[in-house]
Amino acid sequence: QRIVIAGHGTFIALHTLALFPTGRARLVGVEQRGPSVSDFLPLVEPGFPGDRTVMGIGAGPEHIAAVRPDVVLMKHTADTRASEALAQIGIPVVYLGLENPQQFETDITNLGQLLADEARAAEILTFYGERQARVKPPADRAADPADVLVLQYNTRGGAVTAQVPAEPWMQTTHVRMVGANPVWLDASERTYGWALVNIEQIARWDPDVILLVLWHVDDPAAALAELR
């Protein structure tokens, strides 16, 4: 009946829970990890977060326990020490993966069970599956797939950083779904996160297409100029 969301990537877990009306109704607290709890949910629920408890970044077990949750939802990259500390005071944690279609389907199914709303979970998965089915590789590229590089790129703090996603993550899955070749997988370090790469490595990959992932406050034109 009382759900708190905490840990890294809270907005991802928050937006997933919000797909369930019962989930929004039972959300009593959330850790704020950015300038706002969510830029999106106020469009769906005017006044969000309303009277829910908003905890500062790095909220500890004592802050979470004060909200009296029945369960805490955490992104799977969250600090396991936090969940262990919560377990010691009798607060269970449910981890959500949400990094590829298979994880998303599992997470939606689990949330449906947690909220006793399997019917809504089935609606979400049907919606998701229909849209996945629209993504088909172009027939004329089957024998010669495009070499694609997905690059997270920013110049914040005066330092340029470029990163590529891990093999199991959604961005890699997207490239494969359209029949393209994710060029970074053969040479980059295998991690379960974003791996740093340099400009020389990007040049060696020599992709046909670069897809830039930019932070929402970055200037795309400036980022392109810097990359070029």
C-alpha positions, 0 to 999 in steps of 0.5 A: 500500500505504501511504496517508496522509490530510491537509489540511482536512476529513480526517474526510470523506476518512477515513470515505470510505476506511473504506468499503473494508476494503482502505482501512482496512488500508492507512491508515498515517497521518492528520492530526488536525483536531479533538479526535479523529481520528474519533468514528465509526471506533472504533465500526467498528474498536475501538481506532482509530486503533491503531498508525497515525501521528496527525499534528498539525494543519497537518502539513507535507511533512516530517511526511507523508514520515516516514510513507513513504506511497505516496499522500496523500488530501486533500479538494479544499479542501486547500491546493494548496501542500501537494500541490505540496510533496509532488510535489517529493519524489515523493509523489503526492496524490489529491484527493477532492471529496465535496461532491455525489452526482456527486463522491461517485460519481467519488471512490468509483470512483477509490478502487476503482481506487486500491485495486484493489477495483472490486468494493467500489466497485460495492457502495458505489455500488449502496447509495448509488444505491438510497437516492438513488432513495428521495428523491422530491419530494412530488407535491402540492408540484410546482407550489408548492415550499417555500422552504427555507433551510439555515443553519449557525449557531453562537454559539461564541466569543460571536459569532453567525455564520450561513452558507449553503452554496455552490451545488454543495454537498451541502446545496443538492443535498439541497434540490433533490432533494426538489423545494424551492427553495433561497432563498439562491442568488439573493441570496447571494454565489456561493462554493465554501464557506459564505458569511456572511449576516446576520439581515436577509438571512434575514428578507428571504428569508422561507423556509417552512422553516429547516434548522439545521446545528449543531456537535455541541457546540452547544445546539440549544435555545439556538441556536433561542432566539438565532435567534428 
